Amino acid sequence: MRGTTEAINLVAFSFGNRFVGAGDEIVISVLEHHSNIVPWQMLCERSGAHLRVIPMNDAGELRLDVYQEMLNPRVKLVAVNHVSNALGTINPVVEITRLAHQVGAKVLLDGAQAAPHLRVDVQAIGCDFYALSGHKLFGPTGSGILWGRSELLDAMPPYQGGGDMIRSVTFEKSTYADLPAKFEAGTPDIGCGIGFGAAIDYLESIDFDAASAWEMDLLRYATVRLSEVPGVKLVGTAAQKASVVSFLLDGIHPHDIGTILDSEGIAIRTGHHCAQPVMERFGIPATARASLAFYNTPAEIDTLVRGLAKVRELFG
């Protein structure tokens, strides 16, 4: 896989073409990255299925009561992120999966933002597909993983045709290779794969649980410190969060915040974060987003707070 985006598109095309038809339903959430929205819209356009969206509350938590009411035998797939890239919300994926399976629906989880921060156990979650990206795990861009249940992958048609994904080829008919080769047409990006493997080896070599605990301490510290800055409003205050703090600074566009902080050597992300429906839900065009990892320190958060003071000073 070239990343989470290609993994989701593979499932939307291959699972969708085999198992989704007119009148069926696909359930996603308002928290999704565009990569977990657009492929399902495209599937609905070509199949006649309907897209339904789980809402969230003002804290950025999914409304499980509404989700449960949405579930019915017409739902073929539920596709949600494990952790929101825009807000940091950790979704209750075990419960989401359990409820979906009660009506016979399959579950795909976008794990791009979860894998760097949480221990991921697909067997414990119970999901049917799990996608993640190598660059989120400190590996190269253009690398990723799609995990799926073998019985589903066996039943799904290939996503692409070409070399290596075949058992035999004649002009009358082609037969396909066993998993995983069936979904691996052509020569892969070998260098990316090696780099991704090295990144995983590195993460396996550290105390991941200690790193996760450190990140949670940083998240709590950043939440307190940013809340103390005059004019700052936190966007996304879920009880269960990973290492993302999104915020606004009263009267100042996030792009201006990011530009000034950049001049101070402080790196954040600004914009809609490929999650425009999230911004629309809060009635804002964008947020500033500080992302934390185990290599960050409280001192760097203090530097961010001082940088925001300079932003306020420049804008009066």
Secondary structure, DSSP 8 states (H G I E B T S, - for coil): --SHHHHHHHHHHHHHHHH--TT-EEEEETT--GGGTHHHHHHHHHH--EEEEE-B-TTS-B-HHHHHHH--TTEEEEEEESB-TTT-BB--HHHHHHHHHHTT-EEEEE-TTTTTTS---HHHHT-SEEEEESGGGTS-TT-EEEEE-HHHHHHS--SS-STTSEEEE-SS-EEE--TTGGG--S---HHHHHHHHHHHHHHHHS-HHHHHHHHHHHHHHHHHHHHTSTTEEEE---SSB-SEEEEEETTB-HHHHHHHHHHTT---EEE-TT-HHHHHHHT-S-EEEEE--TT--HHHHHHHHHHHHHHHHHT-
